[in-house]
Amino acid sequence: MRRPLLYDHARGVFTDFIVSNDGSYRWETRQNTTPILESNKRRQGRRHFRGTQDHMRHVAEIPSVLWHIWAEDMGDPRTGDPEVQKRWTKRLNDPEWRFLRVDDGKL
């Protein structure tokens, strides 16, 4: 049995509570990623916010469900761990994930 628990309209994220026939349960999170990916396509190649001294820039928009999968796989990039940062940078620079990028160049 599936019961909706939460819906985050701003991010398009649905969280459901699921009870299996054997009595086990789990939470499932789904996200409509189409708006994010379409926005990324429109923004690619345009100049974006870079901060007052050109030291910050918005380079990618990652759907939250994908971000959580990557964080489990590669570690949380917010920890400041240089090895984790390298893994995230490598993945975002990989052409396979170019649809997540909104800025040109390499990280």
N, C-alpha and C positions, 0 to 999 in steps of 0.2 A: 504494500500500500504506500502510495506517495502522497505526502501532504506538503503544500507550499508553506514555507516558513517566512522567508524574507524576499522582498523585491527592491533592489536599488535602482530606481528609475534613471538616475543620473549616469550610471555606468552600464545599465542594461543587464544587471546580474540577478539571477534567480537562485535562491537556495531552497532546496527541498529536503524534508526529512523522509527517509524511506525505511519501512519495516519489511523485512523479507518473511517468507512463509515459515522459516525455521526460527523466527523470533529475533534474529540479529537485526541491527539497524545501522544506518549510515546517513551522512549528510552528503548531498550532491549539489555542486555549484555549476551553473551554466551561464553563458554570457552570449549575447548577440554581438558578435565582433564586427559585423558588416559596417556599422556607422564609423567605427574607429579606423578600419582599413580604408574606407572610402575617403575619410578626412585626410589620412596620411597620403593617399594618392594625390589629392588636390594640393596639399602643402609641399610636396616634394619639389625641389628646385627653387623655392621662394626663400627670400631672406627672412630669418626668424629672430626672435629675441636673443640677444647675445650678451646682455649685461652692459653696464656703463663702461667697462674697460675691455670689452670683447673677450672676457675670460670665462663666460658662461654661455652655453647655448642649448637650446632644446633640440635634441637629436633624434628622439624616437618617442613614439606613443605605443605602449605595449598594453594589450588587453589584460585586465587584472587576473583572469583565470590563467593565462599563459605566464604572467609574471610569477604567480605562486608555484606553478609547475617548475619553472626555471629556478626559482629560489630553493626548492626542495632538491633539485638536481645539481645545481652549481653553488649553492650557498646564497645567503642574503647579501646583496651588494652594499647595503647600508652599514654593514659592520666595519667597513674600512679595511678589511683584509686584502692585501695586495694580490694574492692568488685568486681570490674570488673576483676582484675587479678585472683581472686579466681574462678570466673565463667569460665574464659578461661582455667585455670589450670585444673579444674574439667573436663571440656569437653575433653581436650587433654589427660587426664589420663583415660578417659572412654574407655573400650575395643571396644565399638561400632565404635570409630574413630581411631582405631589402624593403619589403612592403611595410615593415614596422618603422623604417627610418623616415624622418621628415626634414633632415638636413643632409647636405652633401658632405663628401670627404670621409676621412677615417677618424675614429675616436683616438 
